[in-house]
Amino acid sequence: MPKNSKVTQREHSGEHVTESVADLLALEEPVDYKQSILNVAGGAGGKQEAAEEELDAEDRPAWNSKLQYILAQIGFSVGLGNIWRFPYLCQKNGGGAYLVPYLVLLIIIGIPLFFLELAVGQRIRRGSIGVWHYVCPRLGGIGFSSCIVCLFVGLYYNVIIGWSIFYFFKSFQYPLPWSECPIRRNRTVAVVEAECEKSSATTYFWYREALDISNSISESGGLNWKMTLCLLVAWTIVGMAVVKGIQSSGKVMYFSSLFPYVVLACFLVRGLLLRGAVDGILHMFTPKLDKMLDPQVWRDAATQVFFALGLGFGGVIAFSSYNKQDNNCHFDAALVSFINFFTSVLATLVVFAVLGFKANIMNEKCVVENAEKILGYLHNNVLSRDLIPPHVNFSHLTTKDYTEMYKVIMTVKEDRFSALGLDPCLLEDELNKSVQGTGLAFIAFTEAMTHFPASPFWSVMFFLMLINLGLGSMIGTMTGITTPIIDTFKVPKEIFTVGCCVFAFFVGLLFVQRSGNYFVTMFDDYSATLPLTVIVILENIAVAWIYGTKKFMQELTEMLGFRPYRFYFYMWKFVSPLFMAVLTTASVIQLGVTPPGYSAWIKEEGRMMKDISNLEENDETRFILSKVPSEAPSPMPTHRSYLGPGSTSPLEPSGNPNGRYGSGYLLASTPESEL
């Protein structure tokens, strides 16, 4: 027994020495846990290295409060995907029925893997590089891989924050600048901008005023100076939030994590008061149970669960490493996971309340436009007035009256009906048009907000919410880079953080060229999905099979003070690795069978076109940030734009099939704005 042990000292001092083994162990100095836990590759220099790491761990910063830590994890996991990806997947994959596979996979994949990352970070108190190097030196590459993926994602993710900053400052004016098409004056003649007339006011503002987008990825077009300044502002904010570590970023989280919930609550109340909001919500949550048998639905749910929690980025491990050893990370994993799910459902309610309102307005426009066509045909004797039911009043035409009139004409003019170009104007068709990504945030939602009373206020709130959601995720992403590098290489925190932000800004100039949006799409599609899946599989295998699930469960028991449920043993050991392997295989197959490409904005046509030479004609468009081209609706509108005040008389059929400038309330020609 060492001479300086407590038991030896008490024996020399003449005090009573307990002979019980349990008492002897209780009186002995605590064993250095770093010599016994999560370390499967001991070495000759292990003791000295462990001593240095223990000293570093004692000096490690800590969260000021548990609330600050929880808000940081929520801010990192709840991001833009909860707002513009989850509602789209819910609608696409069976409405309310999609929630069943999502919840199942959240329980058997999401929470166990999230708990695993929280536990290893809290126990070893290192960033991703240090954690996996400590488990086994040969696994240190997992941490480096996480840092590289964080860098790729951070480069383009901050560009999206820059876009939100641009729209935020543009929202301080009435009317909103994207509410009407610009008018160009040619001497004494005023004409509507052709590109805007072929699309819509909001679509034109997004692609031309904001992005000033080029026709292809090969046409750089130079830097977009407005977006360059916004990107600089975005990186400045992120750098200031991260430069002092958790002491500064933790305080930022109080606002960036809570403010989006205030905005979502306000939008939900406002949305529920809108005409047609209930139609959107009912359509959203009406379950299509047959969809639950589709494997693609389960794949989409697994992918969304995986990325919604931020697994594999290293941010979860980094934040957890600043916790005390006895923190109940099991409770944290369940709490953050279900708050994330609740946020997604809340955002879905808001989105479809607003889109239900928009669908009703678009449906009414469809009725008015087609009624104008019918009046024109009646005026030119193409249709007989006997076909019009006597109770129909064109001055106050309801959707029900139009549907009745449409069916009569279709029945009588069966042979030549298609030549009339009439639409059924079904509300269900408008609600079925899927929107996600930038198409939802910067086109569909902005167009809907132009019809809100006090629209600038709602626009400011909406884009401030997007900025905060993006900021919370970016802080976690940057922490996933800075914490492991600083822990491993002992570089000065402030210098490295500033240098990292400056480097990322200059590399990020790639994304603020006129062709930059195409690179954002490419990075979003290909830079993170497959690498992160592989990283999490390796993390799972490292703990469950290399270190050992039984030993890991024992370490958790000592750390938490209670033994985690046996459920986690089977999830880590068998179920999660199997599901992740299936997901990886499906992702590889998807990449193999789907030819890579992007959607290019064609200025002359005012719409997006798929840039793949062997693409079929009916698949030539898709959403920005969408994965499957065939999910996009028709690239051209099926009916004309509403003729506003001062337009052609309803009795005279218009000669312009693409619409005419009126009140600025126009239907888009691109998939993103076809709600």
N, C-alpha and C positions, 0 to 999 in steps of 0.2 A: 504494500500500500504506500502511495507517495507520502513523503515526510510532511508535506504541507497540507495534507487532507484534513478535513474537519475532525474525522474520527481519531486520527493520530494526535492532533493537537489536544483534543479533549482527554485522551489517555495520558499524555504527559502532564496535563494540568491536574490530574487526580480526580477528575469528574467521573461519574458513573458512565460506563460504556455499555450501550445496549447490545445484547448478543443476538437479537432477532435479525435475520437477513433483510427483512423488509425495512427495519429501522436503520440498518447499516446503509442500505441504498438510499433511504430518505435523507440521511445525514451527509451522503457523499456529494461532491460537486456535480452539477448537472453535466450530462454528456453533451459534447458539441454535436448538435443534430446534423451538421453538415458532413460529419464523418460516417453517418449511418443512413441517411435518407436519400432516395432518388439518385444514388450514385452507383453505377454498375461498372465503373472503370477506374478503380483506385490506382495510385501510382506512388513512386518513391517520394515525390514532392507533394503528396496530397495534403499532409498536415500543415505545411507552411502555406500552401495555397488556400486551404480552408481557413486558416487563421486570418489571412489577409481579407478574405471574403467576409468573414464574420465581423471584422472591424468595419468594413465598408457598409455592411448591413446595419450596424448600430448607428452609423452616421447618415443613413438613408432618410430622405425627407418622408414625411407621412401626411396623410390627409388631415385637414383641420377638424373634420367631423365626418360621421358616417353618411350624413345627408349629401355632403359635397361629393363623396365618392360615388354614391348611387346616381346622382345627377350626371356625373361624368360618364358613367357607364351607359346611362339612358341616352345622353347626348350623342355618344359614339354609335350606339346601335340603332337609334331612331334617326333615320336620314331621309333623303329625298325619295328613296325607293318606297318608303311607306306611303308617300303622298301620290306618286305617279306610276308606280309599278304594281303594288298590291291591288288597287281597285280594278286595274285592267285585267290582271290574272283572275280575279274573282268573277268578273263579268264573262271572261272568255271561257272559264272552266266550270260553268254550272251554277253561278250565283252563290246562294247560300250553301249549296252542296259542297263547294270548294273549301269551305271552312272545316269540314270534317277531316279530309286528308291533311290539311294544313295543321290542325290541332294534333292529330295523331303523330305526324312527323316531328312537330315541335317537341312532343313529349319523349319520343324514342330516339331522336337524333339531336335536336336543338339544345334542350336543357342539359342532357348528359355531357355533350361536348363543350358547352359553355361552362358548366361546372368544372370540367376537367381543366380548362385553361385558367379559370379563376383560382383553382386549387394549387396548380403548379407554380403560378406566379406568386401567390401569397406565401407559399411554403419556402420557396427558394429565394424569393425577393430579388429577382433579376429580370432584365428584359428578355425578349424572345431568344436572343443569341446565347446569353448566359444560362438561361433555363435549360435549353436542350443540350448545350455543351456540358452542363453539370450532370444531367441524366446520363449522357454518354458522349465523350469527346467527338466520336464519329458522327454524331447527330447535330453538331453545331451548324451545319449547313441549312438546317430547317429554319433557324432564326435569320440567317442571311437571306434566304429565299423570301421570308416574310417582309423583310426590309425592302427588297427589290420590288415586290408587288405593291407595297405601300407607296413607294416612289412613283410607280407607273400610275396608280389610281389617283394619287394626290396631284399629279401633273394636270390631268384633265378635269378632275373633280373641282378644283379651285377655279377653273375656267367657267364652270356652271355657276359658281358663286358670283363670279364677275358678271355674267349675264344677268343674274338677279339684281346685282347692284345697279347695272345700267337701267333696267326697268323700274327699279325703286325710285331713282332720281327722276325718271321720265314721268312718274305717276303724279308729280306735284303740279299738275296743270289740268284745267278743265276747258273743253272736253279732253279726254285722254287722247294722246297723239295717234293711237292705233284704232280710233273709233270711226274714222272716215278715210277714204282714199284721197291722196293728194291730187290737186288740180294743177296742171301745167298750162301756162298761157303762151299761145302762139300768136303773137301780135294781138289782134282783137278777139281771137277765138280761145275759149277756155275748154280744155279737154282733160279727161280723166287719165291718169297715168295708166298706160296700157297693161303693164305687168300687174298692177293692182286690180284692174278691171277683170282680168282673166282669173284672178284668184280671189282674194278678199282683203279687206283693210288690215286685219290682224295678221294674216299670212304675209302680206306685203311688208308690213312693218318689221316682222321677225326676220325675214330673209334679206330684205334690202336695206332697211334703215338700221337695224341692229347688227346683223352679221355682214351685210354687204357681200353676200356669198358669191363665189365664182361658179362657173358652170361645171367644173370637174376638179378632182383632187390634184390633177397635174398642173392646173392654173393657179399658181400661188396668189397672184394679185397684190402682193405686198401686205404690210401690216395694216390691220384695222385699228387706227389710233384710238378710237373711242373704247374699244374692248381691251386694248393694251393698257390704257389708264385704269380701267376697271379691274383688270388682272393684277396690276400693281397695288391697287387699294386692297384687293382680297388677300394677297400675300403679306401685305403690311399688317393687316388685322390678325392673320393667323400667326405671323411671327411674334407680334406683341403678346398674343395670348399664350404662346408656348415658350417664349424665351426664358422665363423664370421658372419653368417646370410647373409642377402641380400647384405651387403657391400662387401663380398667376392664372393658369388655365382653370383651376378649381373655382376661382371667383367668377370667371367668365361664365362658367356652366350654370350658375344660379339664374342668369338671364337667358342664355342661349338654349337651355334645356326646358325651361318653364314657359317662356313666351310663346312658342308654337302651340302649346295647349290652350292658351288664352285665345289665340287667333282662331284655332280650330273650333273652339266652343262658340265664339262669336259668329263664325261662318255657318256653323250648324244651326244656330238660332235663326240667323238671317235666311239661310237656305230653306228651312222648314216653313218659313212664311211666304216663300215664293210660290207662284201659281205653277203647278205641275211637279213640285218637289216630291210629293208622295208617289207619283208615277215612277220617277227615277228610282226611289228607294225600294218600292215594291218590285220593280223589274230587277233590281240588283240582287235582292235577297230571296227571290222566288227560286227554290231549289230545282235544279234539273238533275234528278237522281241518277239518270243513265250515264251522266258524265263521270260519276265516281268509279266506273269500271274501265275508264280509259287510262292506260298507263302514262300517257303524256301529261294528264292532270296531276298524277302523283309525282312525276319528274319535275314539273313546274313548281309544285308545292315544296318539294325537297330543296330545290335550288333557292327559292325565296326564303325558306327557313334558314338555310345555310348562310346566305349573305345578309339577311336582316339582322342577325346577331353579331356580325362582324368577326366571324370565326376565321382564324388563320392569318389575320392582319398583324397580329402582335400587339394591337392596342389594348385588348382585353387583358392580356398577360401583363403589359406594362402598367396599366392602372391598378391592377390587383397587387402588383409587387410593392406598392406603397402602403399596403394595409398592415395592421398588426397581425401577429401569428395566430391569435385566437379569434379572429373575425369569423363570423358564420357565413362563409362564402356559399354554402349550400342554399341558404335562404336568399342570398343576393342573386344567385343564378335563376331561381324560380321567379323572384320578384321582377327582375329586369326583363326576363323572357315574356312574362304575361303582360307587363306594361307595354312592351313592344307590340304584342299582338293586339292589345286594346287600342293602341295608337293607330294601327293599320285599319282596324274596323271603324274607328272614329273618322279617319280620313276618307274611308270609302263612303260613309254616310254623307259627309260634306260634299265630296266630289259628285255623287250621283243625285244629291238634292239639287245642286246647281245645274248638272247636265240634264236632269229631268225638266227643269225650268226652260233650259235652252232647247231641248227637244220639242217641247210644246210650242215654243215660238217658231222654231223652224218648220214644224208641222203646219202651223197656221199660215206661215208664209207660203208653204207648198200649196195649200188650199187656195190662197189668193192668186198665186201665179197661174195655177191650172184653171181656175175660174176665169181668169183673163183670157186664157187660150180658148176656152169654150165659148166665151162671149164673142171672141174674134171669129170663130168658126160659124157661130150663129149669124153674125153680121155679114159674113161672106157666103152664107147659104151652104156651107160645107156640112153643117148639121141642121136637122130640123128642130124647130122649137117644140114639137110634139114630144121630143125625147126628154124634155125637162119637166120633172114633176111639178104640178101646179102650186104646191106650197113652198117651193124653193124661192128665196128672196136673195138675189145676188148682192144686195146692199148689206145684208146681215147674214152671210153664208156661214153656217156652222160646219164642223167636221163631219157630223152625222149626215147632214144634207148633201155634202159633197160626195161622201162615200156612196150614198144611194144613187146620186146622179151618175157617178162613175160606173157603177155596176150596170145601170140601164144602158148607157152608151156602149159599154164593152159587150153587152149581150147583143144589141141590135147591130152594131158595126163590127162584128166579130172578125170578118175577113180583112178589113182595112183599119182595125183599131190601132195597131202598132204604129201606123203612119201618122196618127194624130199626136203622138208624143205626150200623152197624158200619164201622170203618175198616180198611184193609189193613195199616196199621202197617209201612210199608216204610222201612228206614233211608235209602234213596236219597231219599225224599221229604223227610225231615228235613234231609238234607245239601244239598238243592237250595234250601232257603229262604234267600234272600239277605238279608244284613244289612250296613248300612254306617253311617257317620257316628255321630251321637250314639246311635243305636239299638244300634250295636255296642259302643261304649265304656261307656255309662252304663246299659244294660239287659242286653244279651246277655252281655257279658263279666262284668259284676258278678254276674249270676245264676249263671254257671258257677263263679265263684270261691267262692260260698257253699258249694259241695260239695268244695272243697279242704280237706285237713287244714291247720290253722293258717291259715284263710282271712283273718284280719285282716292277717297279715304279707304275703300275696300282694296283698291289696288296697292296702296302703300302698305297696308297690313299684310296682304298676301305675300308680297315680295320680301318684306322684312321677315316674315315667317320662313320663307325659303332660305334667306341668308343665314338665319339662326340655325336652321336644320343642317344646312351645309357646313356651317362653322363648327357645330358640335362634332360632326363626323370628321372634319378635317383636323381638329385638335387631336382626336384619337388616332387618326392616321399618322400624323406627324409625331406623336408620342411613340407610336409603334416603330418609328425610325430612330428618333433621338435617344430614347431610353436605352435600348440595347447597345447602340454604338458608344454612348457615354459610359455605360457600365463596363463594356469590354475593353475599350481603348483609352479610357480615362482622359478624354479630351475635355477642354473647358466647355461647359454647357452653353453659355451665352454665345461664345464665338462659333461653336458648331451649329447652333440653331439658326443664327443669323446667316451664316454661310450656306446652310442647307436651303433656306428660303430664297436667298439671292440666286443660287444655282438653279433652283426649281423655277423661279420666275423667268430666267433667261431661256431655259429649255422649253418652258411653257409658251414662249412666243410662237412656237410651231402651231399652237392651237388658236391664236388670235390673228393669223393671216386670214385673208378672205376665204381661203380654202380650209381654214382651221376646223370648221364644224365636221368636215369629213373625217379628219384625224380623231376628233372626239368620238365619233361613231365607231371608228376602227378600234381604238383603245378600249372603249366600253364593251365591244363585242368579243375581243380576243386577248386582251392583256391580263385579265385577272381570273376569269371563270375557271378554266382548267387548272392553272397553277395553284390557286387557293384550295381547290378540292384535293389535289395531291398533297399539299402541305398539311391539311387537317388529317388526312389518312395517315401520314407519317407520324404526326403528333399522337394520334390514337394508338398506333402500333408501338410507338416508343414507350408509352406508359403501360399499356395493357399486356404487351407481349415481351418487350425487352426488359423493362424494369419488373413487371409482374403485377397483375391486378390485385392479388391478395396482399402483397406488401404495400401497394399504394393505398388500399382500403385501410390497412393498419395505420399507416402514417396519417391518413385523414382522421381516423379515430382519435389519435393522440393530439392532433392539431385542433380539431373541433370540439373535443370533449364528448362526442357521441359517435356511434357507428352509422355511416350513411346506409340508406336502404340497400338491400341485396339487389334490387332492381338495377342499380348503377353497375354492379359487377357484370351482369349479363349484357347490359347495353355496351359497355366499354370493351368487353372481351369478344363478343360475337356479333351483336346486331348492328351497332354503328359502323364497324369496319366493313361489314357485308353491304350495308346500304350505300356507304360512300364508294365502295368499289363498283357497285351497279351504276351509281350516278356518274362516276368517272367514265365508265365504259359507254354509257349513253351519250355523254358529252363528246367523246372521241368520235363515235358513230355519227353524231349530229354534224360535227365539223367535216367529216368525210363525205357525207351525202349532200350537204348544203354547200354549193359553190360560194367562196368568199366574194363579197362585193359591198357596194354602198349605194345609197340613193343620192342622186345629183339633182340640184335645183336648176331647171332649164328656164332661164329668164324669158326667152321668147314665147314659151308656152305657159309660163306661170304655174308650173307644177313640178313635182318630183318624178324622176325617172330612174329606174334601176340600171346601174352601169355594169351589166353582165351581157356579153355578146350573145350567149346561147340561151338567154332568158326568153320564155314564151311571152307573147303579147299580153296575155291576161294577167301576167304576174310582174308587170313592169314598174310597179310602185310599192312602197312600203313606208312604215313610219320611221322617223328618226329614232334610233335606239331600239327598234323592233327587231325581232329575231327571225321571223318567218314572213317572207314577202306575201304569201297568199293570205295572210291575216288582214291585210289592208283592204279597205273598201274600194269601190270604183274610183279611179283617179279623177274623173270629171263629175261635176254635179249632175244630178238627174233632172233638175228643174232650174228655171231661170232665177236670177236674183230678184228680190222684191223691188218693184218700181215705186220709188218714194214720191213725195210731193213734187209736183211740177213735171212729172214724167208723162209718157204717152198715155192717151186715154185708154181705159180698159177695153173699149169697143174696138180699138185698132191693134191688131196683133203686132208685136214688136218684130223688127227685122234683125235684131241682134240676139243670137241664140245664147250667147255667153253672159248676158245680163247687162245692166246699165247702171251707171252711177246714180244713186238716189240719196237716201238718208244716211248712207254709210253702213247700213245693216245688210251686208252682202253675204251670200253663201260662198264658201271657199271652193277652189278647184283642187285643193290638195287633200290627201287623206288625213293630215293632222288636224285640219279644222272642220272636217265633215263630222259633226257630232252625232 
